[in-house]
Amino acid sequence: MNIKTKLSTLWIVVMLNMIFADIYSIMVELVNKNTLDIIGEVTSTMAIAAIITNIPLLMVYFSRALPYKINRIVNITAGFFTIIYVVGGGSMMPHYIIIASIEILILLVIIWNAWKWKEE
């Protein structure tokens, strides 16, 4: 498999995991409190999360479009920032620990592949 395709596909997997972690967290919140405390609440934390969550989304495209040298640097940097986001924004709920562990493993694979990538 072409390295650009591999990296892009791995970013898709990370993004899908992030989406499911949020969906499961919402479901747990609904079951536990029978409502969501954050409905209608707009905070700077949510704005920052919205920006940082776009890193994996943009990486799906950038992994395929950017030239070799920039692509490697951006994939490694984005991988580290996303790991920090996953760990820092996490919770101790079992579903989150499982999904975050998978995300971090995949992000480490992305960083490793980008690090070892040789120009074609």
Secondary structure, DSSP 8 states (H G I E B T S, - for coil): --HHHHHHHHHHHHHHHHHHHHHHHHHHHHHHHSS-TTTT---HHHHHHHHHHHHHHHHHHHHHHS-HHHHHHHHHHHHHHHHHHHHHT--S-HHHHHHHHHHHHHHHHHHHHHHH----
